[in-house]
Amino acid sequence: MKRFTVLLAALASAVAFSFAASAQQQAAPEEPAAGIGVESVIVTAPALRSERALNNFILTHVAPSPLLGKIGRWKTGICPLAVGLSSKLDTYISQRIIRVAMLAGAPLDSGETCRPNILVVATPKPQELLDFLRTKRPGLLGFHYQSRAERIATMSRPIQAWYSTATEDFDGFLPADAPVISWDNASPGAMGVASAVHVSGNRAIGDGLKTQFTNAIIMVDTGKIVGQEIGPLADYIAMLALSQGQSYDDCQNVPTITNLLAPGCADGMKPVALTDIDATYLRGLYKMDAGRDFRGERSSIAYMMKKELGGY
């Protein structure tokens, strides 16, 4: 119970942004401890990543943001913080997120100290922490209506993520995608277009509106990851930290770290590290034109992935 209280206090402090992460978080990552595993990217054989399977991965994995319906990503520098495991493992996860962000071309906070905007919480009681967020910090669970709050704040997987977002308009104005109490009190943005924003005049290629992550909360149910190695788990968490997906329970037909905890997935489709599919997906995400519509964004990622993987 004492451990849970400490975790709850850490979470409450983090979501209130009342502390800064240690400069060690942004320092050069330490060498992994013995037994943790090797940091790598696995290159998969072309036979295991056919164009059809790759297209299916992109179509089923990419998740549109709840308010704007576009693909979210980080624009402000990320600052990850992991709590709940040993100090060494918490540091390893935080630094792995940073390394994967560098691989993807995602922005990093460049300050000596930074305020955490990616919080990884490992606990045997994730639902209690989610109940806390639902009542005290609902904005950290992302845009939603109050009627869906209980469903949104339900832990249904061993590792699960929630994203707070903001909508950047054509002029750079950045209103938060805040939760609303009810449909009657919904802003015009509740129908998928943010309120009081300026859009591009070229609707043929996109309105110029962009979805940005502002915070991410990643819950790890320690009772459901028993027997898992920290290396693959850290890569899985990094994928969650840098991109929002919608298919983690279904096994993809390509080797991807997102299959790690999917039930009924063959071992050959559960890699022990990020694969070239994951790496090229993330790089495509952070290179795409975020002002296009959802289909255009998705097509842009697919084009860049196939161009980098070759053979398509």
C-alpha positions as CSV (number, residue, x, y, z in Angstrom):
1,M,0.0,0.0,0.0
2,K,2.9,2.3,0.8
3,R,4.4,1.7,-2.7
4,F,1.1,2.5,-4.3
5,T,0.8,5.7,-2.3
6,V,4.2,6.8,-3.4
7,L,3.3,6.1,-7.1
8,L,0.1,8.0,-6.7
9,A,2.0,11.0,-5.3
10,A,4.5,10.8,-8.1
11,L,1.7,10.7,-10.7
12,A,-0.1,13.6,-9.1
13,S,3.0,15.7,-9.1
14,A,3.8,14.8,-12.7
15,V,0.4,15.6,-14.1
16,A,0.4,18.9,-12.3
17,F,3.8,19.6,-13.9
18,S,5.2,20.8,-10.6
19,F,8.6,19.2,-10.9
20,A,11.4,19.1,-13.6
21,A,13.0,15.9,-14.8
22,S,16.6,15.2,-13.8
23,A,19.2,16.4,-16.3
24,Q,20.3,12.8,-16.3
25,Q,17.2,12.0,-18.3
26,Q,18.6,14.0,-21.2
27,A,22.2,13.0,-20.8
28,A,23.8,10.4,-23.0
29,P,22.2,7.1,-22.2
30,E,24.1,4.7,-20.0
31,E,25.0,1.2,-21.2
32,P,22.2,-1.3,-20.6
33,A,22.6,-3.3,-17.4
34,A,23.5,-7.0,-17.8
35,G,20.5,-9.1,-18.8
36,I,18.5,-6.1,-20.0
37,G,19.1,-6.9,-23.7
38,V,20.6,-5.3,-26.7
39,E,19.2,-2.1,-28.2
40,S,18.7,-2.8,-31.9
41,V,16.5,-2.6,-34.9
42,I,15.6,-5.9,-36.6
43,V,15.7,-5.9,-40.4
44,T,12.9,-8.2,-41.6
45,A,13.1,-10.3,-44.7
46,P,11.0,-8.9,-47.7
47,A,9.0,-12.1,-47.6
48,L,7.7,-11.2,-44.2
49,R,6.7,-7.7,-45.2
50,S,4.8,-8.1,-48.4
51,E,3.2,-4.9,-49.8
52,R,-0.3,-6.2,-49.0
53,A,0.7,-6.9,-45.4
54,L,2.5,-3.6,-45.1
55,N,-0.6,-1.7,-46.4
56,N,-2.8,-3.6,-44.0
57,F,-0.5,-2.6,-41.1
58,I,-0.7,1.1,-42.0
59,L,-4.4,1.0,-42.5
60,T,-5.2,-0.8,-39.3
61,H,-2.6,0.6,-37.0
62,V,-2.8,4.4,-37.6
63,A,-5.3,6.1,-35.3
64,P,-6.9,9.4,-36.0
65,S,-7.1,11.9,-33.2
66,P,-10.6,12.0,-31.5
67,L,-11.3,15.6,-32.2
68,L,-9.7,16.6,-35.4
69,G,-9.5,13.1,-37.0
70,K,-5.9,13.5,-38.0
71,I,-2.7,11.7,-37.1
72,G,-1.0,13.1,-34.0
73,R,2.7,13.5,-33.3
74,W,5.0,15.5,-31.1
75,K,6.1,19.0,-32.2
76,T,7.4,20.2,-28.9
77,G,10.4,18.4,-27.5
78,I,9.7,15.2,-25.6
79,C,10.7,14.7,-22.0
80,P,10.0,11.1,-20.8
81,L,9.9,10.0,-17.2
82,A,9.3,6.4,-16.0
83,V,8.3,5.5,-12.4
84,G,7.3,2.4,-10.6
85,L,10.1,-0.1,-11.4
86,S,13.7,-0.1,-10.1
87,S,15.7,3.1,-10.6
88,K,17.8,1.3,-13.2
89,L,14.9,0.0,-15.2
90,D,13.0,3.3,-15.0
91,T,16.0,5.1,-16.4
92,Y,16.5,2.5,-19.1
93,I,12.9,3.0,-20.3
94,S,13.2,6.8,-20.3
95,Q,16.4,6.7,-22.2
96,R,15.2,4.1,-24.7
97,I,12.3,6.4,-25.5
98,I,14.8,9.2,-26.2
99,R,16.9,6.9,-28.4
100,V,13.9,5.8,-30.4
101,A,12.8,9.4,-30.8
102,M,16.2,10.3,-32.2
103,L,15.9,7.3,-34.6
104,A,12.5,8.6,-35.7
105,G,13.4,12.2,-36.0
106,A,11.0,13.2,-33.2
107,P,11.9,16.4,-31.3
108,L,13.7,16.3,-28.0
109,D,13.6,18.8,-25.2
110,S,17.0,20.4,-25.3
111,G,17.1,21.9,-21.8
112,E,19.3,20.8,-19.0
113,T,16.2,20.0,-17.1
114,C,12.7,19.5,-18.5
115,R,9.1,19.1,-17.5
116,P,7.9,15.6,-18.2
117,N,5.3,15.3,-21.0
118,I,5.6,11.5,-21.4
119,L,4.9,9.7,-18.1
120,V,5.3,5.9,-17.9
121,V,3.8,4.5,-14.7
122,A,4.3,0.9,-13.7
123,T,2.0,-0.3,-11.0
124,P,0.0,-3.4,-9.9
125,K,-3.1,-1.1,-9.6
126,P,-3.4,0.9,-12.8
127,Q,-7.1,1.2,-12.6
128,E,-6.9,3.1,-9.3
129,L,-4.6,5.6,-10.9
130,L,-6.9,5.9,-13.9
131,D,-9.8,6.6,-11.6
132,F,-7.7,9.4,-10.1
133,L,-7.1,10.9,-13.5
134,R,-10.7,10.6,-14.5
135,T,-11.8,12.7,-11.5
136,K,-8.9,15.0,-11.0
137,R,-7.1,15.4,-14.4
138,P,-9.5,14.3,-17.1
139,G,-7.7,16.3,-19.7
140,L,-4.7,13.9,-19.5
141,L,-6.9,11.2,-20.9
142,G,-7.4,13.1,-24.1
143,F,-10.4,14.6,-25.8
144,H,-13.6,12.9,-24.8
145,Y,-17.2,13.5,-23.7
146,Q,-18.1,13.1,-20.0
147,S,-20.5,10.3,-20.9
148,R,-17.5,8.3,-22.2
149,A,-15.1,9.1,-19.4
150,E,-15.5,5.8,-17.6
151,R,-15.0,3.8,-20.7
152,I,-12.0,5.9,-21.7
153,A,-10.4,5.5,-18.3
154,T,-10.5,1.7,-18.3
155,M,-7.3,-0.4,-18.3
156,S,-8.0,-3.2,-20.8
157,R,-4.4,-4.1,-21.9
158,P,-1.2,-4.9,-20.0
159,I,0.3,-1.6,-21.3
160,Q,-1.9,1.2,-22.5
161,A,-1.6,4.8,-23.5
162,W,-3.6,8.0,-23.4
163,Y,-2.8,11.2,-25.3
164,S,-3.6,14.8,-24.7
165,T,-3.7,16.8,-27.9
166,A,-3.9,20.3,-29.3
167,T,-5.0,21.6,-32.7
168,E,-2.5,23.8,-34.5
169,D,-4.1,26.0,-37.1
170,F,-2.7,27.5,-40.3
171,D,-1.4,30.5,-38.4
172,G,0.2,28.5,-35.6
173,F,-2.5,29.1,-33.0
174,L,-2.7,26.1,-30.7
175,P,-5.9,25.6,-28.7
176,A,-6.0,22.5,-26.5
177,D,-8.4,19.7,-27.4
178,A,-10.1,19.8,-24.0
179,P,-12.7,17.3,-22.8
180,V,-16.3,18.5,-22.8
181,I,-19.0,17.8,-20.2
182,S,-21.8,17.0,-22.6
183,W,-22.9,17.2,-26.2
184,D,-25.1,20.3,-25.3
185,N,-22.0,22.1,-24.0
186,A,-19.7,21.0,-26.9
187,S,-17.7,23.5,-28.7
188,P,-17.9,23.7,-32.6
189,G,-14.7,21.6,-32.5
190,A,-16.7,18.7,-31.2
191,M,-17.8,17.8,-34.7
192,G,-14.2,17.4,-35.8
193,V,-13.2,21.0,-36.7
194,A,-11.5,23.0,-34.0
195,S,-13.2,26.2,-33.0
196,A,-11.8,29.7,-33.7
197,V,-9.0,28.5,-36.0
198,H,-7.7,29.6,-39.3
199,V,-7.4,27.0,-42.1
200,S,-5.6,26.8,-45.4
201,G,-7.4,28.0,-48.5
202,N,-6.4,24.8,-50.4
203,R,-9.0,22.2,-49.3
204,A,-7.9,19.8,-52.1
205,I,-4.7,18.8,-50.2
206,G,-5.8,19.6,-46.7
207,D,-7.0,22.4,-44.5
208,G,-3.7,23.0,-42.8
209,L,-4.9,22.0,-39.3
210,K,-2.5,19.7,-37.4
211,T,-2.9,17.5,-34.3
212,Q,-0.1,17.7,-31.8
213,F,0.5,15.6,-28.7
214,T,0.9,17.7,-25.5
215,N,1.1,14.9,-23.0
216,A,1.1,11.1,-22.9
217,I,0.3,8.8,-20.0
218,I,1.4,5.2,-20.4
219,M,0.2,2.7,-17.8
220,V,2.0,-0.6,-17.2
221,D,0.2,-3.3,-15.3
222,T,3.0,-5.1,-13.6
223,G,0.8,-8.0,-12.8
224,K,0.4,-8.7,-16.5
225,I,3.9,-8.4,-17.8
226,V,5.5,-11.1,-15.6
227,G,8.1,-13.0,-17.6
228,Q,8.6,-10.3,-20.2
229,E,12.1,-9.0,-20.9
230,I,12.7,-5.3,-20.4
231,G,14.2,-4.8,-23.8
232,P,11.2,-5.6,-25.9
233,L,8.9,-3.9,-23.4
234,A,10.9,-0.7,-23.6
235,D,10.7,-0.7,-27.4
236,Y,6.9,-1.4,-27.2
237,I,6.5,1.6,-24.7
238,A,8.6,3.8,-27.0
239,M,6.3,3.0,-29.9
240,L,3.4,4.0,-27.7
241,A,5.1,7.1,-26.5
242,L,5.9,8.4,-30.0
243,S,2.8,7.4,-32.0
244,Q,-0.9,6.7,-31.4
245,G,-2.1,3.3,-32.7
246,Q,-5.5,1.6,-32.6
247,S,-4.5,-2.1,-33.1
248,Y,-2.6,-3.7,-30.3
249,D,-4.9,-6.6,-29.6
250,D,-4.9,-7.9,-33.1
251,C,-1.8,-9.6,-34.6
252,Q,-0.4,-7.9,-37.6
253,N,0.8,-10.0,-40.5
254,V,4.2,-8.3,-40.4
255,P,6.9,-8.5,-37.7
256,T,6.3,-5.4,-35.6
257,I,6.9,-4.5,-31.9
258,T,3.2,-3.7,-31.7
259,N,2.5,-7.5,-31.8
260,L,4.5,-8.0,-28.6
261,L,1.5,-8.4,-26.3
262,A,-1.2,-9.4,-28.8
263,P,-2.9,-12.6,-27.8
264,G,-2.6,-15.5,-30.3
265,C,0.3,-14.0,-32.2
266,A,3.0,-16.4,-33.4
267,D,6.5,-16.0,-32.0
268,G,7.8,-15.2,-35.4
269,M,5.7,-12.1,-35.6
270,K,6.7,-11.0,-32.1
271,P,10.2,-9.4,-32.5
272,V,12.5,-8.8,-29.5
273,A,13.1,-5.2,-30.6
274,L,11.9,-2.5,-33.0
275,T,11.9,-3.8,-36.6
276,D,12.6,-1.8,-39.8
277,I,8.9,-1.6,-40.3
278,D,8.5,0.2,-36.9
279,A,11.5,2.4,-37.6
280,T,10.3,3.5,-41.1
281,Y,6.8,4.0,-39.8
282,L,8.0,6.4,-37.1
283,R,10.3,8.2,-39.5
284,G,7.4,8.5,-42.0
285,L,5.2,9.9,-39.2
286,Y,7.6,12.6,-38.3
287,K,8.3,13.6,-42.0
288,M,4.7,13.6,-43.2
289,D,2.8,16.8,-44.1
290,A,0.6,17.0,-41.0
291,G,-1.7,19.6,-42.6
292,R,-3.2,17.1,-45.0
293,D,-6.4,15.2,-44.4
294,F,-6.2,11.8,-42.6
295,R,-6.0,9.8,-45.8
296,G,-3.3,12.0,-47.2
297,E,-1.3,11.7,-44.0
298,R,-1.6,8.0,-44.1
299,S,-0.6,7.8,-47.7
300,S,2.4,10.0,-47.1
301,I,3.6,7.6,-44.3
302,A,3.1,4.6,-46.6
303,Y,5.0,6.2,-49.5
304,M,8.0,7.0,-47.3
305,M,8.0,3.6,-45.7
306,K,8.0,1.8,-49.0
307,K,10.6,4.1,-50.4
308,E,12.9,3.4,-47.5
309,L,12.3,-0.3,-47.3
310,G,12.7,-0.8,-51.0
311,G,11.4,-3.5,-53.3
312,Y,7.9,-1.9,-53.8
